[in-house]
Amino acid sequence: MVLFPPQRYGCPGCGALPEMCEPKAIPAVGRLHSYAVVNRHPKYPTPYTVGEIELDAGPLVRGILADGQPLALNARMAAHSEEVDGNQVLVFAPAEEK
């Protein structure tokens, strides 16, 4: 079972204790589920777009969408990590179909 975010209490599926669970990297690739343009924020420059991406591995994650990219629901998206104000964030952009 893949849990996102990781649970500090262990696995709710099988009852494994936390020390029996291990982190697993999953690809940040999936389909755009929804998005919203943020026009006002007290700290960050606007506008910017936040999206929810349903990863192929199962979890639904939120991330920043790359500026200037055409958006379509259910479009394939892939992420890379960027540093923003000292924090690592996922930035999603349309993925190239193979």
Phi, psi and omega in degrees: 000133177258126180247135176220125355289165180303143181260131180278356181263356182104195186267122179286345181280311185248350180085008179300139177291157183306321182290348178269349180265152179225149179295149178223129177281135176236145180296139179270064182226134179184207183242141179291118182269317179197166177204160178213143176268127178265119182255344178223131175210138184289343185238320188262148178294141180242164357278156170214164185242132176252137179232155171252124182242126175273107183292151177301332180281352175123312184295152172260120183239157175254144178202169176280140176262140182300141180295145171074010180265139176292139183243138176213131178303144183072003177293145176290135181229149175224148184243156167227163182265136176228153176267127177231117181051042177082002179244144175277127179232154174274131175242119183261145175219159178305136180272150175281128178287142179245000000 
